[in-house]
């Protein structure tokens, strides 16, 4: 299976491959705020044993590796936690069953512990601004908007919305979200270029998904809560629950708050 088709694998299989596969650095990705590497993850015996299926033919996949030691210090986020927030964003997307954030794991690599995320083949010239207002993308964009509200995304640039290059021309375009290192702050920091749904009613099926997610967090037990509590501070996790509860209670997309609410640069 070529790397560009890796997104069609089961999420659990993909995360296992990312977690235990052999990592080979292919190069440093340009234009990143932090040290970010393109890596190739190859299946090995550890992956096969973890999946418990010796007959499964696993591909090599490309991934984005962000080591903790390469994170740029920020005044408003604790040092050395950005990679954890990448994983937390994936967990929220996965718990909602929205499949917006590529499979992401935390693991050791050539430059130490960091996040490793499945690379999504895409054209960098195609992003949110090239599809803004396109009704065909509205259902996905509504989910993206809600996810950003939940995780309090401080940096949803247009270029952080990827349009996957389909394996076949007839396949529909799928949107993916990347770069979630500065999310989950306990204070309101939402900065996004996507405000086209502001003030509108959240569709009932999406509200049901968020309600179920809130109920899962409220139990304060189980694998999701346990891992999230390891990735975020207690204050940040409480704030996540508060934001989720607000959406459930109000049932509307939020409108821009006071102060700065767009990221810079916007792309």
TAQUIUR-V994129 format. One record per pair of residues at least 12 apart in sequence whose C-alpha atoms are under 7 Angstrom apart, sorted by the first residue. I is the first residue (numbers start at 1). J is the second residue. D is the distance in whole Angstrom. If there is no record, write none. Layout:
i = (I/I)
j = (J/J)
d = (D/D)
This chain:
i = (1/2/3/3/3/4/5/6/11/13/14/15/15/15/16/17/17/18/18/18/19/19/20/20/21/21/21/21/21/22/22/22/22/23/23/23/23/23/24/24/24/25/25/25/25/26/26/26/34/34/34/35/35/35/36/36/36/37/37/37/38/38/38/38/39/39/39/39/40/40/40/40/41/41/41/41/42/42/43/43/43/62/62/63/63/63/63/64/64/64/64/65/65/65/65/66/66/66/66/67/67/67/67/67/68/68/68/68/82/82/83/83/83/84/85/85/85/85/86/86/86/87/87/87/87/88/88/89/89/90/90/90/95/96/96/96/100/100/100/101/101/101/102/102/102/103/103/104/104/104/105/120/121/121/122/122/122/122/126/127/127/127/127/127/128/128/128/129/145/149/150/150/150/151/151/151/152/152/152/152/152/152/153/153/153/153/153/153/154/154/154/154/154/155/155/155/155/156/156/156/156/157/157/157/157/157/158/158/158/159/160/160/160/161/161/161/161/162/162/162/163/163/184/184/185/186/186/186/190/191/191/191/192/192/192/193/193/197/198/198/198/199/199/199/199/200/200/201/201/201/202/202/202/207/210/211/214/214/214)
j = (59/59/60/61/62/121/167/61/103/51/103/103/104/105/47/43/47/41/105/116/105/107/46/47/41/42/43/44/47/41/42/43/44/39/40/41/42/109/39/40/41/37/38/39/40/38/39/40/70/71/72/66/70/71/64/65/66/64/65/66/62/63/64/65/62/63/64/65/60/61/62/63/60/61/62/63/60/61/58/59/60/118/119/116/117/118/119/116/117/118/119/114/115/116/117/83/114/115/116/111/112/113/114/115/80/83/113/114/181/182/114/115/181/231/180/181/183/231/115/180/181/104/105/106/115/228/231/151/180/102/103/104/213/209/210/213/175/176/177/176/177/178/117/118/176/117/118/116/117/118/117/164/164/165/162/163/164/165/163/158/159/161/162/163/158/159/161/158/194/190/240/243/244/183/184/240/183/184/185/188/189/190/182/183/184/189/190/191/182/183/189/190/191/182/191/192/263/191/192/193/263/192/193/263/266/267/193/266/267/267/177/178/179/175/176/177/178/175/176/177/175/176/236/240/236/235/236/239/261/261/262/263/261/262/263/262/266/253/253/254/255/252/253/254/255/252/253/251/252/253/251/252/253/248/248/248/241/244/245)
d = (5/7/6/5/6/6/7/6/7/7/7/6/7/7/6/6/6/6/7/7/6/6/6/6/6/5/5/6/6/5/5/7/7/6/6/5/7/7/5/5/6/7/6/4/6/6/5/7/6/5/6/6/5/7/7/6/5/6/5/6/7/6/5/6/6/5/6/6/7/6/5/6/6/5/6/7/5/7/6/7/6/6/5/6/5/4/4/6/5/6/6/7/6/5/7/7/5/5/7/6/6/6/4/6/6/6/6/5/4/6/6/5/6/5/6/5/6/7/7/5/5/6/6/7/7/6/7/7/6/7/7/6/7/6/7/6/7/5/6/6/5/6/6/6/7/6/6/6/4/7/7/6/6/6/6/6/5/5/7/6/5/6/6/6/5/7/6/6/7/7/6/6/6/6/5/7/5/5/7/7/6/5/7/4/7/7/5/6/6/6/5/5/5/7/5/6/5/6/4/6/7/6/6/6/5/5/6/6/5/5/6/5/6/7/6/5/7/6/5/6/5/6/6/7/6/6/5/5/6/4/5/5/6/5/6/6/7/6/5/5/5/6/5/6/6/6/6/6/4/6/5/5/6/6/7/6/7/6/7)
